[in-house]
Amino acid sequence: MKDNDDLSDIIKLISDIKHKNILSSYDVALRTEKLLENLISHGKWDSALELMDLVKQRIKCFSQSLPDEPTASNIMKHILKIIRDEYQLVSKKKGETHSLQQIVKGDSSNVLDYSENVSNLRSALLDHLSEYKDELETSTENIAAQASEHIHSNETILTVGKSRTVEKFLKSASKQRLFNVIVVEGAPSYLGHSMAAALAKSNIQTTVIPDSAVFAMISRVNKVIIGTHTVLANGALRATSGIYVVALAAKHYSIPVMVLSHMYKLTPLYLGSNDHDSFNICASPASVIPYSFGSVLNSADIKNPMFDHVPPELVTLFITHQGGNAPSYIYRLLSEMYHPDDYEI
């Protein structure tokens, strides 16, 4: 049994992310699910309230250490909603009712406080978590299965850098359609090169272009299909640096921008008017300017931002494993994923 204040599991996850032992959000998602599975199975808790407190401790610890990596926090917040829902189902089976009128009037005598010891809650949560794990593992395939609905023959698709989900989406479409792909190389990481190589191996006609050529080439494109780091509460994106320019160019030519996103990338947070400076993080400038230039550029301030903020009006469609949705529908998806009391922890 673990003590309530033993956070070694989440600290290990944080360490692995910081040391690049885990690179993709998908791997973070699976590790987080496994962490929660162990917590529910072996954690020292007797009520839903105690379990929720344990999960919230881990959310706070993770958010303080890695505020720019929302995947683990999002999954833990989703599990909080599952705990609430499962507890409520058990309570209803036991004959406890809570009318809307009582809640509105502030009558808390029958409002759930999650403190009752429920004998079969642990097994119910583990069953639900097993289903959620299956959902995580099949999410990419379910998104890719929709590719033929959105990509048609002889179209030209533009994407930026490398995304595992976009790669599978395009490869899935290529089984039924013949189309061309333009890959923006995504300097200074140049991950677009490996993306283009992967697509070419699947016999997809692929062209690599530098970031500076986006506006010159985009008028030839039928669709822009990209992945994203985070989907904010208002439908905006926190995406790889360079995508904002692509989205602006697409808007200029009225080209649809489709964003492939797993549900765990939807976060209940949004960018405030004064949060732009804290929104981004900068990587080492060494990938932009070699260290050998240091003596020459002592007075230069070199920035290497990792992310762009893409407002929702530049996005046409979000595609998740549940189907396609407009940015204005994100609020509804958030209500399905998270309980309002858990938006900010």
Disulfide bonds with the S-S distance in Angstrom:
none
